[in-house]
Structures are given as structure tokens and as C-alpha cells.
Amino acid sequence: MGRWPSPALLAIFVTIALAMNSITPAAAHTGLKVGFYRHSCPQVEAIVYNSMAQSTKADDTVAPGILRMAFHDCFVRVRDRLDLQHPSQLDRVAELALRSTWISNSVFPSCLLLLQMLHTVTATSPHRIVPSLWFLQGCDASVLLEGPNTERRARTNTGLHGFDAIDAAKRAVENACPGVVSAADVLQFAARDAVVLAGGYGWHVPAGRRDGTVSIMEEALNLPAPSMTVSQLIDVFGRKGLSPSQMVVLSGAHTIGKAPCVTFDDRVQTTPVDPTLAPSFATFLKGQCPYAAIQSTSVDMDSTAHTFDSQYFKDIIAGRGLLTSDQSLLYDSRTSGGVYANNGAAFYRNFAKAMVKMSQIEVLTGLDGEIRRQFDQSSHESFIENLASYSEAAINTIDNLDLMLYSNPVLYPHRRFLGPAATASTTQSI
């Protein structure tokens, strides 16, 4: 069984990581630029576009699927900061690193994990950190990672599709430029191309993202829901640094694709029906979804659901917004102006700007993260699925391992024992 060689080595790695923090703070990571692969993989965007063209020709649901996938990838929750001055917070970081050693039967992965977790520091204080591996999960392709407890398995992501198209694009890129272009960048290129191939306008995609190595199912549970009010939407988008006007224009992604009955049937399976629905549209929806909780039937998101255009906003103005979160935009003073402002050609330009802004949410750049060779597998595959289960609940339930960790007075001199003293053989098994 793998062991941490000594408490001194653990201290050395913590010291090295903190020294690295003073050099490369997370807040200073800009890293993204248009033409990032100009020299290392100059044809990458053409490769992705051609691959996407083939995928969308074979399946017209790919374009809305990829666009939604890119959105879900960027909107994973950002956890709170850890305070290194607080012993219990240090315990949690060290505990996670030690657990990965125990699980992976190797010292090296846990050393690497610890270094990555302690890699970045905020500008507010030299003692407060935002570990890039564990706490920053924005546009890092974490939604693509496969595994039983990953974001892909979250209830909010059950309808995601288009993974085969990203796989095809990533494989094509790897054939031309092995180990150069991240899956995170491929996903953002593909999202832009999905819009273009559906009839919209393109934009320059700043690139240079690195891929995340952790994907946690629980972190995908805060995605905007179709039943959210405008205030809730403004709050969710605001926590990602997006304004109410940007939230409105990004909602315009609903101009392509379909939504299952279960996402809006609460508007028509009531007496009376939602009064914000145009009567003819309410009748149509009741015919498509005659009873509640139908998941097998889907309805077009707007009246030109195969074309990327501004029809979504025209439909909202006419009382034909499909979701509660769509139609509500018209009746709140903070968002109604945006509905009318995007009811025309301005939508294309505004959407492009908002997509660029969204694609920069909590990205990994520089030496953070990794470049995946396979779109859905991290190079940390040997223990990625274990890391994905390290939610607070999991940490509190692995009692036997807790006992081994906390009963070591050398590793935890400031803690009192939480249980009976471990035997020497138990302590040595860590």
C-alpha cells in the first residue's frame, strides 16, 4: 500500500506549493488570446469546423447540444476559499492529498495533487488560496469527463448530447497536432461553429485553456433551471460575472433545439394555464404534452428551432416563450429592455460578445490543468473517479480512513484524537 514517506516530505511539498503561489496567482492568469495555436497547430479551427460540419449534417440535434454543453461546462460552481491560517482547513487539503495516496497506491499522484491544489493564491491575502484543481471549475471541459460521479451523471446534465461530435473533433485535432490543443478549447471552437452551421454569425474565440482533471457530480447541481425567476437567474449569472443584459442575450441560445415536456408542463397542466402564454400557444402545448411529467416528447424552443436567429425574442414578445425562464424576461424591468434590444440583427453581435465573456469564466491556463489526449479521460484516470466522490458527504463517511489520518500525532500535532488511539500497524499503513 502506498505511503507518505514522512511528515517532513509533506511539509516540503506544502512549502514548494506556497512558494509557487507567490509567483503565479490565479487572479493574474489571463492566458487566453485569439490565435493561441497559430504556430503550434495553425489549422486547428478549420479542423474543428470541418468535423462539426460532418456531425451536424448527420444529426441536426448536434448544434444545440454542443451549445448547451459549452454553457453547462462553464457554469459549474466555484467553491469558497480555504483559509490556510485555520488548522481545520489545512487538514482538509492535506487529507485529500493523503487519501489520493492511499487510493492510488502511489506517492507521486498525491504529491502532484497537493501541488496543484495549493498552486494559486488570491490577491486579497498571501494566506488565502483558491486551489486550481479542486475549487476552480469553469470552462475547463470538466463536463466531458466520463465516470460514475462526474458532472455528466448529474440530474441537470442528463439531457446533454453531442459528445460524439466533440470526440470526433478532438480525435481529428489529435491526429494533426498530438497533445497540443485542449479539449476545453475544442469545445469552445465547436460551440462557435455550431452557431455558424445553424445560420448564425461567428466570432473570434480566445484560446489557451487547459483541461481540468476533476469533475464532481454535485458541482453541476446549481445550473440555471427552466423554472427560475428573473431574480434567481440574475443571481446565478451574476455570480459568474455576467450582467443581466448578458444573461438575456445568452438565453437566446434557446433559438435552436428542443425541450422536453417536463421542463414546461407546469405552465399548461394547471387550471388556469399560465396567463403569460398566448392562448393559441397554450392550446398547442397542451396538445403536445397532454399530461404532466412526459419526458419522451420534446417541443421546439422557438418557431424556427433549426435556425440560429432572433426569433426566440420575437416569440417571447408574442407570448410564445416556451420556458418560464424565457417568458419571464419580458415582464421584469431589469430584462425586458434586453428582449426588445435583441429582437433583430443586434442579437448576433451581442451573442458573440457574451459568448466570449462566458468562455473566460474560471479558465485554467499556463501550467494549470493538463492537455487531454482523449476528450473524456483525464491523465489522472487512475484516481479521477475517486476524486470525483470527495464531496463533503464523502469526506464525513469514510470513517476508517479518517481514523488512520487523524490518529497520527505527527501529521496532526494541533488536533485532539477523534477516536481511540490507532495501533502502530494501523498508523504505518497510511
LINVEN-V798633 format. One record per backbone hydrogen bond with DSSP energy under -0.5 kcal/mol. NH is the residue of the N-H (numbers start at 1). CO is the residue of the C=O. If there is no record, write none. Layout:
nh | co
NH | CO
NH | CO
//
This chain:
nh | co
5 | 3
10 | 6
11 | 7
12 | 8
13 | 9
14 | 10
15 | 11
16 | 12
17 | 13
18 | 14
19 | 15
20 | 16
21 | 17
22 | 18
23 | 20
24 | 20
26 | 121
27 | 121
28 | 25
29 | 26
30 | 28
32 | 30
33 | 207
36 | 33
38 | 35
41 | 37
44 | 41
47 | 43
48 | 44
49 | 45
50 | 46
51 | 47
52 | 48
53 | 49
54 | 50
55 | 51
56 | 52
57 | 53
58 | 54
59 | 55
62 | 59
65 | 61
66 | 62
67 | 63
68 | 64
69 | 65
70 | 66
71 | 67
72 | 68
73 | 69
74 | 70
75 | 71
76 | 73
77 | 219
79 | 77
79 | 135
82 | 129
84 | 82
84 | 127
86 | 83
87 | 85
89 | 86
90 | 86
91 | 87
92 | 88
93 | 89
94 | 90
95 | 91
96 | 92
97 | 93
98 | 94
99 | 95
100 | 96
101 | 97
102 | 98
103 | 99
104 | 100
105 | 101
106 | 101
110 | 106
111 | 107
112 | 108
113 | 109
114 | 110
115 | 111
116 | 112
117 | 113
118 | 114
119 | 116
122 | 128
128 | 125
129 | 82
130 | 120
132 | 116
133 | 116
135 | 131
136 | 131
137 | 135
138 | 362
139 | 361
140 | 138
144 | 141
145 | 141
145 | 142
146 | 376
150 | 147
152 | 145
153 | 150
154 | 151
157 | 154
158 | 155
160 | 157
166 | 162
167 | 163
168 | 164
169 | 165
170 | 166
171 | 167
172 | 168
173 | 169
174 | 170
175 | 171
176 | 172
177 | 173
180 | 177
181 | 177
186 | 182
187 | 183
188 | 184
189 | 185
190 | 186
191 | 187
192 | 188
193 | 189
194 | 190
195 | 191
196 | 192
197 | 193
198 | 194
199 | 196
200 | 195
206 | 204
207 | 33
210 | 364
211 | 370
212 | 140
217 | 149
217 | 215
219 | 216
220 | 217
221 | 218
223 | 220
228 | 225
233 | 229
234 | 230
235 | 231
236 | 232
237 | 233
238 | 234
239 | 235
240 | 237
241 | 238
242 | 237
247 | 243
248 | 244
249 | 245
250 | 246
251 | 247
252 | 248
252 | 249
253 | 250
254 | 251
255 | 252
256 | 253
257 | 305
259 | 299
261 | 297
262 | 294
263 | 260
264 | 261
265 | 261
267 | 264
268 | 265
269 | 265
274 | 267
277 | 274
278 | 319
281 | 278
282 | 278
283 | 279
284 | 280
285 | 281
286 | 282
287 | 283
288 | 284
289 | 285
294 | 291
295 | 293
299 | 259
301 | 257
305 | 302
307 | 304
308 | 198
309 | 307
312 | 309
313 | 310
314 | 310
315 | 311
316 | 312
317 | 313
318 | 314
319 | 316
320 | 315
322 | 301
325 | 226
326 | 323
327 | 323
328 | 324
329 | 326
330 | 327
331 | 328
332 | 329
335 | 332
336 | 332
339 | 335
340 | 336
341 | 337
342 | 338
343 | 340
344 | 342
347 | 344
348 | 345
349 | 345
350 | 346
351 | 347
352 | 348
353 | 349
354 | 350
355 | 351
356 | 352
357 | 353
358 | 354
359 | 355
360 | 357
361 | 358
363 | 360
364 | 210
368 | 365
370 | 211
372 | 370
374 | 377
377 | 374
381 | 378
383 | 380
384 | 380
385 | 381
387 | 383
388 | 384
389 | 385
389 | 386
390 | 387
391 | 389
395 | 391
396 | 392
397 | 393
397 | 394
398 | 394
399 | 397
402 | 398
403 | 399
404 | 400
405 | 401
406 | 402
407 | 403
408 | 405
409 | 407
412 | 408
413 | 410
415 | 412
427 | 423
428 | 424
429 | 425
429 | 426
430 | 427
//
